[in-house]
Amino acid sequence: MNSYIKVFAILLAVLLLYIYPIYTAFQQQDDISELVVLRATTAFVDAVRDKGYISPTMYTDFRQTIEATGLDFNVQMEHESKKYVPVYDDPTRPETFQGTYEVHYDAFYNAQILPVLFPGSSAPRDDPSRRYKLRVGDTFTVTVKNVSRTPGTVLFDFLNSTVSPNDKIFIPYGGVVRNEVD
């Protein structure tokens, strides 16, 4: 009976002296990674909203900053453009205009944005043709989600014999474009 108590005491000491400090260090590392990603995302989105365009350099710098955490991320960009469309009884006859307009939103995602930033041509990175332009009043949103498991999540799952979702870091951020480029 006494040997069981000694074994339990040794396991408890190992847990308290080694595993708990490692776990808290990993959790702190996860928190720091989340702060780095949050800061980089807000800086990138605010720069796009202020400038009215996305350049290849802006996007590359943003990706390098978040990937410096050592994690892999899924970055989704969304650009919504508002358009006012006049309402006609018969669209082929201008005199049937109703005097009202409908609001339509065109949405553009990574599939439309990234080919503008990184075309197959040999244009230099600072070439204005490689800028993805937005207009005042458009909305621009970026959602960043980690796809790799953080060290804190791995250790937590090991200690609790569970499987947690990978997306510990999830940052949605966006707003209305304030300026535009001619």
N, C-alpha and C positions, 0 to 999 in steps of 0.2 A: 504494500500500500504506500509506503514511504517513497519507493522508487517512482511510482506514478506521479506523485506530487512534485518530485524533483524534475521529472521530464516535462511536466506541465509548466513548472516555473522557468525552465530553460527555454521552452518554446515561447512563453510570454515575454521573457527578456529579449529574445531575438526579435520578436515582433515589435516591441517597443523601442529597442535600440537601433534597429536597422531598417526594417520595412516601413514603419510609419514615417521616419524622416525622408526616406526615398520617395514615398508616396506624396508627401506634402511638397517636396521639391518638384516633382513632376506636375502636380496640380498648379504650382506657381508658374512653371514654365508654360503650361497651357494658357494661363491667364495672361501672361506677357505676350504670347503669340496672338491671342485674341485682341489685345490692345494694339499691337503693331498692325494687324489687319484692319481694325476699325479706323485707326488713324490714317493709314494709306488709302483706304476706300473713301473716307470723307474728303481727304485732300484731292484725290483724283476726280471725284464727282463734282466737287466745288470748283475745281479748275476748269472742267468741261463746261459747267454752267456759266462761269464767268467769261470764258473765252469764246464760247459758242462753237467749238469744234474739238475733235479728238485727233491728235497727231500720233504717228507711230512711236515717237519718243515718249510721249506722255503715257501711252499704254504699256510700252516695254518697261519703263521705269516703275510703273505701278506693279506689274507682274513680278519684277525682280525684288521689289520691296517685300511683297507678301510671301514670296517663295524663299526669302532669306530666313524664314522661321523654320525651314526644314520640312514643312508639310506640303502636300499637294492640294491645290484648290480648283474648284469649278467656278469660273467667273462668268456670269451671265449679264450682258448689257441689254437694256431695252430703251429704245427711243420712240416716243409717241409724238406724232405730229398732228396738230389739230387743223382741220380744214372746214371751211364753211361752204356748203353746197346750196345754190339757189333751188327752190322748189317750183316746178312747172307742172301744169296739168298735162301738157304734151311737150316733152323735151325737144321735139323738133321745131316747135313754134315759139319764138321768144316772147310773143305777145301774151302767152298764157302764164306768165310769171305770177306766182301767188303773193309775192311781197314778203315771203319768209325764207329763212335759211335753215338747213339742217346741219348739225355738227357731226362730222365724221372724224374718226381717229385712224391714222395709218400707223401701224406698229412695225418697227424694225429691230431685229435682234442680231446676235453675233454673226449669223449667216450672211447678213447684209452689210454689217459694219466692218468686220475684219477684212473682207476682200478689198475694201476701199483703202484701209490702212496698209495692207500688205499685198499689193497686186503682184501679178507675175512679171511685171516690167522691171526694168533696171533703173527706175527713177530714184534719185537720192531720197534719203529719209526726210529731209526738210523741204521737199518739193510740195508746194501747196495742193497739187492734185491728189496727194496721199492723205489729205485731211478729210475726215468725215465731218461735214458741217451740219449744224443744227440752227434753228431759228428761235427768236425770242418767243416765249410762250409755250414752246415744246417742253415735254418732260423727259428727263433722262434718269434712269435708275440702274444701279449695279447691285447684283446680289452675289455675295462671295460665300462659298460653303466648302469646308474642308472635305476631301474625299479619302484622305489617308488617316489612319488611326493615330491619335496623339499618344505619347508615352503614358500620360496620366490615365487615359482610357484603357490602355492595354493592362496596366497594373491593377486598376480598379476591377476590370473583368476577371483577371487572374485571382485576385483575393476573394471576390464574391461569386465566382463560378457562373458568371452571366456573360451575355454578349450585348454590349451597348451599341447604339447607332454610331456611325462614323462621324456624323456632322455635329461635332461639339462646337465648332466655330461656324456661326451663321450670321452674316452681316448684310441686311438689306438697307440700301441708302439711296436716296435720289431727291429730285426736286425739279423746279421749273427753270428753264434756261433764261438767263438774265441779259445776255449780250449775244450778238452774232457778228460773223465776219462777212464782208461783202464778197 
